[in-house]
């Protein structure tokens, strides 16, 4: 595909408001002179939101790609997950976007509709066994805009030590919401600052994920089928928000304090947390805590449900090296690469072939917490891929914080949030 496709019209203020509210190509003729080879080398700048050991692993993979493709040099610049999108939009507005933007959690449809990123169908062919969970958040208007780096979804993690201390059997994990409330209640001891269930409640992406995961189980939807209006102000939405609010204010199985999911997971080593909704890349930290732990798919209500996320490579329309960027993405989606990457980072591979690859199987054999996440794939759903969804996600997270910690009745909180979400969807889709 040509590297010279023109960037579409871009309204930075509109997209900022919507989005922030929430293998190798032959070199052609042989090159004889080193100076000429140097001149032909293409640099692909990649903005990633990995940090810590995962950033180190990512840099190692990029070095591996560079060694195998001497005509291309892939370079990573890292930003935090919450800051990378606003910084990217600012770079786009300034005409200085990186070649590849690493979209966290999902690919905002607004980026595709505003031609900030380009379709990748003609540059990257996914493995035939790629997980279908990726499609709703990477395919818009019949074209694919995101290349799955890896998948991610939430499964429950339980403190087996606290369960046994409370007279519970860690081999009999909660199957329903009522079971979860009962088990968490028995592990709760406020006098010891010990809590049976900790779910992030601070406004932001992860808190919206929690609400969406439990609402799927309650049979609810975030938006209407045509994507033009919100749908969470429903019986299922009320049941879900009441469940979350009651955990702090009525059943009192969760602490009344503001925290993120990451902070909840970080407290696992204190041995004062009974259960959390965990993402697979954090299993290594849980294992390193030395707290005897077990995982299972989230408990059902009317059905089982989980939020599907992950990470995605997207190619900027401003890139002058789209072809080289596509080669890197094509290299990444190989089962041998995806399986190894997922194994080293604790993520979900991007295809069944990668899940079945010996390199990932080796990892799974060493991680007793990993299988539950694979078992959750069949009923894990991403956020709906509609224009304006970033704003809806932020509004939903603020609604949860207000109901859980702000004292607002769930019914009123839902109604107010739905009005705001409908206005944002209408504005975004009209623009």
CORPEQUI-V931639 format. One record per residue. N is the residue number from 1. PHI is phi in whole degrees, -180 to 180 (* if undefined). Layout:
BEGIN
n=N phi=PHI
n=N phi=PHI
END
This chain:
BEGIN
n=1 phi=*
n=2 phi=-63
n=3 phi=-88
n=4 phi=-111
n=5 phi=-63
n=6 phi=-80
n=7 phi=-72
n=8 phi=-75
n=9 phi=-62
n=10 phi=-133
n=11 phi=-100
n=12 phi=-63
n=13 phi=-64
n=14 phi=-65
n=15 phi=-72
n=16 phi=-60
n=17 phi=-66
n=18 phi=-75
n=19 phi=-79
n=20 phi=-77
n=21 phi=-72
n=22 phi=132
n=23 phi=*
n=24 phi=-71
n=25 phi=-92
n=26 phi=-63
n=27 phi=-82
n=28 phi=87
n=29 phi=-66
n=30 phi=-63
n=31 phi=-103
n=32 phi=-97
n=33 phi=-93
n=34 phi=-54
n=35 phi=-64
n=36 phi=-69
n=37 phi=-59
n=38 phi=-63
n=39 phi=-69
n=40 phi=-81
n=41 phi=-67
n=42 phi=-107
n=43 phi=-101
n=44 phi=-113
n=45 phi=-88
n=46 phi=-121
n=47 phi=-95
n=48 phi=-119
n=49 phi=-113
n=50 phi=-75
n=51 phi=-145
n=52 phi=58
n=53 phi=-65
n=54 phi=-67
n=55 phi=-68
n=56 phi=-62
n=57 phi=-64
n=58 phi=-60
n=59 phi=-62
n=60 phi=-66
n=61 phi=-67
n=62 phi=-65
n=63 phi=-64
n=64 phi=-64
n=65 phi=-63
n=66 phi=-60
n=67 phi=-66
n=68 phi=-82
n=69 phi=-132
n=70 phi=-62
n=71 phi=-89
n=72 phi=-131
n=73 phi=-125
n=74 phi=-96
n=75 phi=-126
n=76 phi=-107
n=77 phi=-122
n=78 phi=-103
n=79 phi=-132
n=80 phi=-69
n=81 phi=-57
n=82 phi=-84
n=83 phi=-106
n=84 phi=-67
n=85 phi=-67
n=86 phi=-58
n=87 phi=-67
n=88 phi=-65
n=89 phi=-63
n=90 phi=-66
n=91 phi=-66
n=92 phi=-62
n=93 phi=-62
n=94 phi=-88
n=95 phi=74
n=96 phi=-130
n=97 phi=-71
n=98 phi=-70
n=99 phi=-67
n=100 phi=-125
n=101 phi=-109
n=102 phi=-89
n=103 phi=-78
n=104 phi=-90
n=105 phi=87
n=106 phi=-169
n=107 phi=-99
n=108 phi=-58
n=109 phi=-57
n=110 phi=-59
n=111 phi=-65
n=112 phi=-73
n=113 phi=-66
n=114 phi=-91
n=115 phi=58
n=116 phi=-76
n=117 phi=-121
n=118 phi=-112
n=119 phi=-63
n=120 phi=-112
n=121 phi=-54
n=122 phi=-82
n=123 phi=-107
n=124 phi=-132
n=125 phi=-110
n=126 phi=-74
n=127 phi=-60
n=128 phi=-58
n=129 phi=-97
n=130 phi=-56
n=131 phi=-62
n=132 phi=-70
n=133 phi=-58
n=134 phi=-73
n=135 phi=-58
n=136 phi=-62
n=137 phi=-113
n=138 phi=-128
n=139 phi=-110
n=140 phi=-134
n=141 phi=59
n=142 phi=81
n=143 phi=-119
n=144 phi=-93
n=145 phi=-114
n=146 phi=-129
n=147 phi=-103
n=148 phi=-63
n=149 phi=-77
n=150 phi=-168
n=151 phi=-97
n=152 phi=-156
n=153 phi=-158
n=154 phi=-98
n=155 phi=-127
n=156 phi=-82
n=157 phi=-122
n=158 phi=-118
n=159 phi=-84
n=160 phi=-64
n=161 phi=-66
n=162 phi=-68
n=163 phi=-62
n=164 phi=-65
n=165 phi=-61
n=166 phi=-89
n=167 phi=82
n=168 phi=-102
n=169 phi=-100
n=170 phi=-63
n=171 phi=-87
n=172 phi=-117
n=173 phi=-90
n=174 phi=-55
n=175 phi=-102
n=176 phi=-129
n=177 phi=-59
n=178 phi=-62
n=179 phi=-61
n=180 phi=-63
n=181 phi=-61
n=182 phi=-64
n=183 phi=-64
n=184 phi=-64
n=185 phi=-61
n=186 phi=-72
n=187 phi=-92
n=188 phi=-89
n=189 phi=-146
n=190 phi=-56
n=191 phi=-61
n=192 phi=-100
n=193 phi=55
n=194 phi=-114
n=195 phi=-127
n=196 phi=-75
n=197 phi=-146
n=198 phi=-127
n=199 phi=-119
n=200 phi=-53
n=201 phi=-129
n=202 phi=-79
n=203 phi=-53
n=204 phi=157
n=205 phi=-57
n=206 phi=-64
n=207 phi=-66
n=208 phi=-64
n=209 phi=-59
n=210 phi=-60
n=211 phi=-61
n=212 phi=-63
n=213 phi=-60
n=214 phi=-72
n=215 phi=-71
n=216 phi=-58
n=217 phi=-63
n=218 phi=-82
n=219 phi=89
n=220 phi=-96
n=221 phi=-130
n=222 phi=-83
n=223 phi=-135
n=224 phi=-69
n=225 phi=-55
n=226 phi=-85
n=227 phi=73
n=228 phi=-95
n=229 phi=-149
n=230 phi=-74
n=231 phi=-136
n=232 phi=-81
n=233 phi=-82
n=234 phi=-144
n=235 phi=-61
n=236 phi=-67
n=237 phi=-64
n=238 phi=-66
n=239 phi=-62
n=240 phi=-69
n=241 phi=-66
n=242 phi=-65
n=243 phi=-58
n=244 phi=-68
n=245 phi=-69
n=246 phi=-66
n=247 phi=-59
n=248 phi=-97
n=249 phi=-104
n=250 phi=-123
n=251 phi=-71
n=252 phi=55
n=253 phi=-95
n=254 phi=-127
n=255 phi=-74
n=256 phi=-90
n=257 phi=-154
n=258 phi=-87
n=259 phi=-159
n=260 phi=-98
n=261 phi=-58
n=262 phi=-60
n=263 phi=-66
n=264 phi=-64
n=265 phi=-64
n=266 phi=-66
n=267 phi=-88
n=268 phi=-57
n=269 phi=-67
n=270 phi=-74
n=271 phi=64
n=272 phi=-112
n=273 phi=-115
n=274 phi=-86
n=275 phi=-160
n=276 phi=-145
n=277 phi=-92
n=278 phi=-111
n=279 phi=-103
n=280 phi=-60
n=281 phi=-66
n=282 phi=-98
n=283 phi=-64
n=284 phi=-61
n=285 phi=-65
n=286 phi=-63
n=287 phi=-65
n=288 phi=-68
n=289 phi=-70
n=290 phi=69
n=291 phi=-82
n=292 phi=-63
n=293 phi=-133
n=294 phi=-137
n=295 phi=-122
n=296 phi=-160
n=297 phi=-57
n=298 phi=-57
n=299 phi=-66
n=300 phi=-90
n=301 phi=-121
n=302 phi=-75
n=303 phi=-158
n=304 phi=-87
n=305 phi=-154
n=306 phi=-158
n=307 phi=-90
n=308 phi=-105
n=309 phi=-127
n=310 phi=117
n=311 phi=-134
n=312 phi=-141
n=313 phi=-86
n=314 phi=-127
n=315 phi=-107
n=316 phi=-71
n=317 phi=-67
n=318 phi=-79
n=319 phi=-61
n=320 phi=-97
n=321 phi=-129
n=322 phi=-60
n=323 phi=-63
n=324 phi=-67
n=325 phi=-62
n=326 phi=-64
n=327 phi=-63
n=328 phi=-63
n=329 phi=-63
n=330 phi=-64
n=331 phi=-62
n=332 phi=-67
n=333 phi=-80
n=334 phi=-61
n=335 phi=-54
n=336 phi=-67
n=337 phi=-81
n=338 phi=-61
n=339 phi=-64
n=340 phi=-69
n=341 phi=-59
n=342 phi=-62
n=343 phi=-65
n=344 phi=-74
n=345 phi=-99
n=346 phi=86
n=347 phi=-88
n=348 phi=-91
n=349 phi=-60
n=350 phi=-89
n=351 phi=-153
n=352 phi=-66
n=353 phi=-62
n=354 phi=-71
n=355 phi=-62
n=356 phi=-83
n=357 phi=-68
n=358 phi=-54
n=359 phi=-66
n=360 phi=-74
n=361 phi=-60
n=362 phi=-62
n=363 phi=-64
n=364 phi=-61
n=365 phi=-65
n=366 phi=-97
n=367 phi=-119
n=368 phi=-67
n=369 phi=-91
n=370 phi=-76
n=371 phi=-62
n=372 phi=-60
n=373 phi=-70
n=374 phi=-66
n=375 phi=-67
n=376 phi=-87
n=377 phi=-52
n=378 phi=-60
n=379 phi=-118
n=380 phi=-94
n=381 phi=-126
n=382 phi=-79
n=383 phi=-61
n=384 phi=-61
n=385 phi=-89
n=386 phi=-124
n=387 phi=-61
n=388 phi=97
n=389 phi=-64
n=390 phi=-57
n=391 phi=-68
n=392 phi=-63
n=393 phi=-59
n=394 phi=-66
n=395 phi=-62
n=396 phi=-62
n=397 phi=-65
n=398 phi=-67
n=399 phi=-61
n=400 phi=-62
n=401 phi=-60
n=402 phi=-67
n=403 phi=-76
n=404 phi=-78
n=405 phi=-115
n=406 phi=-91
n=407 phi=82
n=408 phi=-79
n=409 phi=-62
n=410 phi=-52
n=411 phi=-63
n=412 phi=-69
n=413 phi=-61
n=414 phi=-62
n=415 phi=-62
n=416 phi=-64
n=417 phi=-65
n=418 phi=-65
n=419 phi=-62
n=420 phi=-63
n=421 phi=-64
n=422 phi=-62
n=423 phi=-65
n=424 phi=-68
n=425 phi=-63
n=426 phi=-64
n=427 phi=-64
n=428 phi=-65
n=429 phi=-81
n=430 phi=-82
n=431 phi=-66
END
